[in-house]
């Protein structure tokens, strides 16, 4: 591998991580997630008496992330 290929490979890895982190942060913000760390914790559950909806949105976020991962896998082929 020459230097150009190595630089491109490293830049792709860094950009992939940054884009994924930004997408995850956006999904958490739109879904009402309060955490700003990696684990998404630190928020208050049950604000405004919506305990059931909070659990439902977490499931929707989980499904969206799984769909995004499946789409990334399909793009490799």
Steps between C-alpha positions, in 0.01 A plus 500: 500500500624843423458807718197627308308176558587500871386859544176431314433190710556686828287794388215268401514329840495832687220644287292182538527520879416871508200462270366204699542691825316798352216283369463331839497837676236630260281194548529534877414869489198452273372206705523700822809335640655711775846345519792664328751227576567178319261294711215751470434503874467777749152614407179508698244237408130562514487874441147628444357159589610323181662186637365270230597728214860529624546123481336493159734765358803310628377194311451710188853638530634147541312388188625802303859425596459135403356608165791739446749223575322265260510767230874547557552126463303497176707790361817295531389264223 
